Amino acid sequence: MSRRQTLRAGALAALGVALSACSTQDSGRPARDGGTTSAGGWRMPDEAHPHELTYMSWPTRQIWKSDIHGVREDIARIARTIAEFEPVVLLADDREVKAARKACGSGVEVVPIAVDDLWMRDIGPTFVLGPDGIAGVDLNFNGWGDKQAHGRDSQVAEAILDDEHISRIKAPIIGEGGSIEVDGRGTLLATESSLVNGNRNPGKSRDDIEQALRALFGVTAVIWVDGVKGKDITDYHIDGLARFSEPGVVVMSTPDEEAPRDVWTDAFDQARKVLDRAVDARGERLEVVELPEPVDIGRRGDGFLASYVNYYVVNGAVIAPGFGDRKADSDAASILRDLYPGRKVVQLPVDTLGEGGGSIHCSTQQLPRPAGQALGQGRGR
């Protein structure tokens, strides 16, 4: 159990979010909420696709308790840094708006939308592009399988889409944005542990879930790795393990050769074997690039996420964690510069966020820019 899960053990949700009754096969049929019942014709772009803006969320004292000051410093630091490259919209409770604006500065737009926690990758909509512009997939966030209270977070995806006047696609499965990774060209990576799991999708097989993923995100190839159930609050999201830097290239968070054997090193070994023999939607083998994990980071909690792979790609830059291991931090920055030529690599200390079991990618969600279209319908942007 990660520290984040332990901290929140006393605030578990009593109820999850029910599975949608709609089917992803009912292509384009209008839904009661004004969106659609399927993702027919939609596709999820890769993260390097140009962004309109980045969404983030302001952490609450009810969740973070004694760690609230440290984690707010981390979130404000991330928001201010991203704002140097693209607009940032940060959600905060009404009573926290003033504090969030003061911490983040005038370059970050703070909007009053109620939240429980900061993990925007999981609670926000996952955006897809198509012939009709843009839509948002609502993955029915249920507190990572009812591990954490989520009464407000379960409504965040819909609130954002309503605010921006973007069509909502209600998924027929339960999941989180951090549980999927796409190359933007038809290939999706996922851990079975975080989706083929009774705490999200009881009674659904891997094939059922894969069918939904294909329709929702416009992919034709889904590559599954085992992951790990029940050892962290997310049941091991893919965005802490493996990411696409471009179609055909996967970068993996790689344990040190002398790291003790445990469920995490076993999960890496299994995933590496799968990816070494996998082919993408184009029928081509994947190139796997290792991104070594830091070693010299001092004493950390059991749930600390020491993964450089949880970086975030923005317009013109890559925002990555730094852990204070000078050699490992330097090596990671060098690898990321090679993977993303032409983008500035910025490393940030996010120690409190890491103790919560997440990092920069987990706390952000991109709004992609539709080709040939301008957004700005929500608040006059």
C-alpha positions as CSV (number, residue, x, y, z in Angstrom):
1,M,0.0,0.0,0.0
2,S,1.4,3.4,-0.9
3,R,1.7,6.3,1.5
4,R,-1.0,8.0,-0.5
5,Q,-3.4,5.1,0.0
6,T,-2.6,4.8,3.7
7,L,-3.1,8.6,4.3
8,R,-6.6,8.3,2.9
9,A,-7.7,5.0,4.4
10,G,-10.1,6.8,6.7
11,A,-11.8,8.6,3.8
12,L,-12.9,5.8,1.5
13,A,-15.9,6.4,-0.7
14,A,-19.0,4.4,0.0
15,L,-20.2,4.2,-3.5
16,G,-18.5,4.0,-6.9
17,V,-19.7,5.4,-10.2
18,A,-22.0,3.1,-12.1
19,L,-21.0,1.8,-15.5
20,S,-22.6,3.7,-18.4
21,A,-25.5,1.9,-20.0
22,C,-24.5,3.2,-23.4
23,S,-22.4,1.2,-25.9
24,T,-19.4,2.5,-27.8
25,Q,-20.8,0.8,-30.8
26,D,-23.7,3.2,-31.1
27,S,-21.7,5.5,-33.3
28,G,-22.5,9.2,-32.9
29,R,-26.0,8.8,-31.4
30,P,-26.8,11.8,-29.2
31,A,-26.8,11.2,-25.4
32,R,-29.0,12.7,-22.8
33,D,-26.2,14.8,-21.5
34,G,-25.7,16.5,-24.9
35,G,-22.6,14.5,-25.8
36,T,-22.5,11.3,-27.6
37,T,-22.8,7.6,-26.7
38,S,-19.8,6.6,-28.6
39,A,-16.4,7.7,-29.9
40,G,-17.1,6.8,-33.5
41,G,-14.6,8.7,-35.7
42,W,-12.6,10.0,-32.7
43,R,-8.9,9.4,-31.9
44,M,-6.7,10.4,-29.1
45,P,-3.6,12.4,-30.2
46,D,-0.2,11.8,-28.7
47,E,0.9,14.1,-25.9
48,A,3.4,16.0,-28.2
49,H,0.5,17.1,-30.4
50,P,0.1,20.9,-29.9
51,H,-1.9,21.9,-26.8
52,E,-4.5,24.6,-26.4
53,L,-3.8,24.5,-22.6
54,T,-3.1,22.4,-19.6
55,Y,-5.5,21.6,-16.8
56,M,-4.4,21.1,-13.2
57,S,-6.1,20.9,-9.8
58,W,-5.4,22.5,-6.4
59,P,-5.0,19.9,-3.6
60,T,-7.3,20.1,-0.5
61,R,-6.4,19.9,3.1
62,Q,-9.0,17.2,3.7
63,I,-6.9,14.8,1.6
64,W,-3.3,15.9,2.2
65,K,-3.6,17.0,5.8
66,S,-0.1,17.7,7.3
67,D,1.5,17.5,3.8
68,I,-0.7,20.2,2.4
69,H,1.9,23.0,2.3
70,G,4.5,20.9,0.6
71,V,2.2,19.5,-2.0
72,R,0.8,22.9,-2.8
73,E,4.3,24.3,-3.3
74,D,4.9,21.4,-5.8
75,I,1.7,22.0,-7.7
76,A,2.3,25.8,-7.9
77,R,5.8,25.2,-9.1
78,I,4.6,22.9,-11.9
79,A,1.8,25.3,-12.9
80,R,4.1,28.3,-13.0
81,T,6.6,26.4,-15.1
82,I,4.1,25.1,-17.6
83,A,2.7,28.6,-17.9
84,E,6.0,29.7,-19.4
85,F,5.1,27.5,-22.5
86,E,1.3,27.3,-22.7
87,P,-1.8,28.5,-20.8
88,V,-2.7,26.7,-17.5
89,V,-6.2,26.4,-16.1
90,L,-6.2,25.3,-12.4
91,L,-9.4,24.1,-10.7
92,A,-9.9,25.0,-7.1
93,D,-12.7,25.1,-4.5
94,D,-14.3,28.5,-4.0
95,R,-12.7,29.0,-0.7
96,E,-9.2,28.1,-2.1
97,V,-9.2,30.3,-5.2
98,K,-7.5,33.3,-3.7
99,A,-4.7,31.2,-2.1
100,A,-4.2,29.3,-5.4
101,R,-3.9,32.5,-7.4
102,K,-1.4,33.9,-5.0
103,A,0.7,30.8,-5.1
104,C,0.6,30.2,-8.8
105,G,0.8,33.8,-10.0
106,S,-1.0,35.8,-12.7
107,G,0.2,33.5,-15.4
108,V,-2.1,30.7,-14.2
109,E,-5.9,31.0,-14.6
110,V,-7.7,29.7,-11.5
111,V,-11.3,28.7,-11.8
112,P,-13.8,27.8,-9.1
113,I,-14.7,24.2,-9.7
114,A,-14.9,21.9,-6.6
115,V,-12.3,19.1,-6.4
116,D,-11.2,16.5,-3.9
117,D,-7.6,16.0,-5.0
118,L,-4.9,17.1,-7.5
119,W,-4.6,14.1,-9.9
120,M,-6.0,15.8,-13.0
121,R,-4.7,13.1,-15.3
122,D,-7.2,10.7,-13.7
123,I,-10.2,12.9,-12.8
124,G,-10.3,15.1,-15.9
125,P,-11.6,14.3,-19.3
126,T,-9.3,12.5,-21.8
127,F,-9.6,14.5,-25.0
128,V,-10.0,13.0,-28.5
129,L,-10.1,14.7,-31.9
130,G,-12.3,13.9,-34.9
131,P,-14.1,15.3,-37.9
132,D,-16.3,17.3,-35.6
133,G,-13.4,18.9,-33.8
134,I,-12.9,17.8,-30.2
135,A,-14.7,15.7,-27.5
136,G,-13.8,14.6,-24.0
137,V,-14.0,11.0,-22.8
138,D,-15.4,10.7,-19.2
139,L,-13.9,7.5,-17.8
140,N,-16.2,7.5,-14.8
141,F,-13.6,8.1,-12.1
142,N,-14.4,6.1,-9.0
143,G,-11.5,6.8,-6.7
144,W,-9.2,4.2,-8.2
145,G,-11.6,1.5,-7.3
146,D,-13.2,3.2,-4.2
147,K,-9.9,3.6,-2.5
148,Q,-10.4,7.3,-1.9
149,A,-13.4,9.7,-1.5
150,H,-14.3,11.1,-4.9
151,G,-17.7,12.8,-4.6
152,R,-16.4,16.0,-6.3
153,D,-13.6,14.4,-8.4
154,S,-16.1,12.1,-10.1
155,Q,-17.8,15.2,-11.5
156,V,-14.7,17.1,-12.7
157,A,-14.6,15.7,-16.2
158,E,-18.2,16.7,-16.9
159,A,-17.7,20.1,-15.3
160,I,-14.7,20.9,-17.5
161,L,-16.5,19.8,-20.6
162,D,-19.6,21.8,-19.7
163,D,-17.5,24.9,-19.0
164,E,-15.7,24.5,-22.4
165,H,-18.9,23.5,-24.3
166,I,-17.1,20.4,-25.5
167,S,-19.1,17.2,-26.2
168,R,-18.9,14.5,-23.5
169,I,-18.4,10.8,-24.4
170,K,-19.4,8.7,-21.4
171,A,-17.3,5.6,-21.4
172,P,-18.8,2.2,-20.9
173,I,-15.9,1.3,-18.6
174,I,-14.3,2.8,-15.5
175,G,-10.7,3.9,-15.6
176,E,-8.3,6.8,-15.4
177,G,-6.3,8.9,-17.8
178,G,-3.1,7.6,-16.3
179,S,-4.1,4.1,-17.1
180,I,-3.6,4.5,-20.8
181,E,-0.8,5.7,-23.1
182,V,-1.1,6.2,-26.8
183,D,1.2,6.9,-29.7
184,G,-1.4,8.9,-31.6
185,R,-1.1,6.5,-34.5
186,G,-3.4,3.7,-33.4
187,T,-1.4,2.0,-30.6
188,L,-2.3,2.0,-26.9
189,L,-0.4,0.7,-23.9
190,A,-2.1,-0.3,-20.6
191,T,-1.5,-2.4,-17.5
192,E,-4.1,-5.1,-16.9
193,S,-3.9,-4.5,-13.2
194,S,-5.5,-1.0,-13.4
195,L,-8.3,-1.8,-15.8
196,V,-9.0,-5.5,-15.8
197,N,-9.8,-5.3,-12.1
198,G,-13.0,-5.9,-10.2
199,N,-12.7,-2.6,-8.4
200,R,-13.3,-0.8,-11.6
201,N,-14.9,-3.1,-14.1
202,P,-16.5,-6.1,-12.4
203,G,-17.7,-8.8,-14.7
204,K,-15.8,-7.3,-17.7
205,S,-13.1,-9.4,-19.5
206,R,-10.0,-8.0,-21.0
207,D,-11.5,-8.4,-24.4
208,D,-14.6,-6.4,-23.3
209,I,-12.4,-3.6,-22.0
210,E,-10.1,-3.7,-25.0
211,Q,-13.1,-3.3,-27.3
212,A,-14.1,-0.2,-25.4
213,L,-10.6,1.3,-25.5
214,R,-10.4,0.8,-29.3
215,A,-13.7,2.6,-29.9
216,L,-13.1,5.4,-27.4
217,F,-9.6,6.3,-28.4
218,G,-9.5,5.3,-32.1
219,V,-6.8,2.7,-31.7
220,T,-6.3,-0.6,-33.6
221,A,-3.6,-2.2,-31.4
222,V,-3.7,-2.6,-27.6
223,I,-0.6,-3.8,-25.9
224,W,-1.2,-5.1,-22.4
225,V,1.4,-5.6,-19.7
226,D,0.6,-7.3,-16.3
227,G,1.2,-4.4,-13.9
228,V,0.7,-4.9,-10.1
229,K,-2.6,-5.1,-8.3
230,G,-3.2,-3.8,-4.8
231,K,0.3,-2.3,-4.0
232,D,-0.4,1.3,-4.8
233,I,-3.6,3.3,-5.1
234,T,-3.7,3.2,-8.9
235,D,-3.0,-0.5,-9.2
236,Y,0.1,0.5,-11.2
237,H,-0.8,3.0,-14.0
238,I,1.1,2.7,-17.2
239,D,2.3,6.3,-17.0
240,G,4.7,5.4,-14.2
241,L,6.2,2.6,-16.2
242,A,6.2,3.1,-20.0
243,R,5.5,6.0,-22.4
244,F,5.6,6.6,-26.1
245,S,8.0,9.3,-27.1
246,E,7.0,8.9,-30.7
247,P,5.3,6.1,-32.7
248,G,7.4,3.0,-32.5
249,V,9.5,4.3,-29.5
250,V,8.7,3.4,-25.9
251,V,10.7,4.8,-23.0
252,M,10.6,2.7,-19.9
253,S,11.3,3.5,-16.2
254,T,14.2,1.1,-15.6
255,P,15.2,-0.2,-12.1
256,D,18.9,-0.1,-11.1
257,E,20.6,-3.4,-11.7
258,E,21.3,-3.8,-8.0
259,A,17.7,-3.0,-6.9
260,P,16.2,-5.7,-4.7
261,R,13.8,-8.1,-6.3
262,D,10.2,-7.2,-5.6
263,V,6.8,-6.9,-7.3
264,W,8.0,-3.8,-9.1
265,T,11.1,-5.2,-10.6
266,D,9.1,-8.3,-11.6
267,A,6.6,-6.1,-13.3
268,F,9.3,-4.3,-15.2
269,D,10.8,-7.6,-16.4
270,Q,7.4,-8.8,-17.6
271,A,6.6,-5.6,-19.3
272,R,10.0,-5.4,-21.0
273,K,9.6,-8.9,-22.4
274,V,6.2,-8.0,-23.8
275,L,7.4,-4.8,-25.4
276,D,10.5,-6.4,-26.9
277,R,8.3,-8.7,-29.0
278,A,5.3,-6.4,-29.5
279,V,4.3,-4.8,-32.7
280,D,2.4,-1.5,-33.1
281,A,-0.7,-0.6,-35.2
282,R,1.6,-0.3,-38.2
283,G,2.8,-3.8,-37.7
284,E,6.3,-2.7,-36.7
285,R,8.4,-3.8,-33.8
286,L,8.9,-1.3,-31.0
287,E,12.2,0.3,-30.0
288,V,12.6,0.3,-26.2
289,V,14.6,3.1,-24.6
290,E,15.6,2.7,-20.9
291,L,15.3,5.7,-18.6
292,P,17.2,4.6,-15.4
293,E,15.5,5.3,-12.1
294,P,17.4,7.4,-9.5
295,V,19.3,5.6,-6.7
296,D,20.7,8.3,-4.4
297,I,17.5,9.9,-3.2
298,G,17.8,9.4,0.6
299,R,15.0,8.0,2.7
300,R,11.6,8.0,1.1
301,G,8.2,6.5,1.9
302,D,7.3,3.1,0.5
303,G,4.9,4.7,-2.0
304,F,7.4,7.3,-3.4
305,L,7.2,7.4,-7.2
306,A,10.9,7.6,-8.3
307,S,10.2,7.5,-12.0
308,Y,11.4,10.0,-14.6
309,V,8.9,8.5,-17.0
310,N,6.2,10.5,-15.4
311,Y,7.2,13.6,-17.3
312,Y,4.8,15.9,-19.2
313,V,5.2,17.1,-22.8
314,V,4.1,20.7,-23.3
315,N,4.4,23.1,-26.3
316,G,8.1,23.5,-26.8
317,A,9.3,21.7,-23.6
318,V,9.3,18.5,-21.5
319,I,8.6,19.1,-17.8
320,A,10.3,16.2,-15.8
321,P,10.8,15.4,-12.1
322,G,14.3,15.7,-10.5
323,F,15.1,13.7,-7.5
324,G,18.4,15.2,-6.2
325,D,20.5,12.3,-7.6
326,R,22.8,14.5,-9.6
327,K,24.1,11.8,-12.0
328,A,20.7,10.2,-12.5
329,D,18.9,13.5,-12.9
330,S,21.6,14.6,-15.5
331,D,21.3,11.3,-17.4
332,A,17.5,11.5,-17.5
333,A,17.6,15.0,-18.8
334,S,20.1,14.0,-21.5
335,I,17.9,11.0,-22.6
336,L,14.8,13.2,-22.7
337,R,16.6,15.8,-24.8
338,D,17.5,13.0,-27.3
339,L,13.9,11.7,-27.3
340,Y,12.4,15.2,-27.8
341,P,14.8,17.2,-30.0
342,G,13.9,20.9,-30.2
343,R,12.2,20.9,-26.8
344,K,13.6,22.4,-23.7
345,V,13.9,19.9,-20.8
346,V,13.0,21.4,-17.4
347,Q,13.4,19.3,-14.2
348,L,11.5,20.2,-11.1
349,P,11.7,19.0,-7.5
350,V,8.4,17.4,-6.6
351,D,9.2,15.5,-3.4
352,T,5.9,15.8,-1.6
353,L,4.0,14.9,-4.8
354,G,6.2,11.9,-5.1
355,E,5.5,10.8,-1.5
356,G,1.8,10.9,-2.6
357,G,2.5,8.2,-5.2
358,G,2.5,10.5,-8.3
359,S,4.4,13.1,-10.2
360,I,4.1,15.7,-12.9
361,H,2.2,13.7,-15.5
362,C,-0.3,12.5,-13.0
363,S,-1.2,16.1,-12.0
364,T,-1.7,17.4,-15.5
365,Q,-4.1,16.9,-18.4
366,Q,-3.7,18.4,-21.9
367,L,-6.4,20.0,-24.0
368,P,-5.2,19.3,-27.6
369,R,-5.6,21.9,-30.3
370,P,-7.9,20.7,-33.1
371,A,-6.4,21.2,-36.5
372,G,-7.6,24.3,-38.2
373,Q,-9.9,25.2,-35.3
374,A,-9.7,27.6,-32.4
375,L,-11.1,26.9,-29.0
376,G,-12.0,29.6,-26.5
377,Q,-15.8,29.1,-26.2
378,G,-15.7,28.4,-22.5
379,R,-14.3,31.6,-20.9
380,G,-13.5,33.7,-23.9
381,R,-10.0,32.3,-24.5
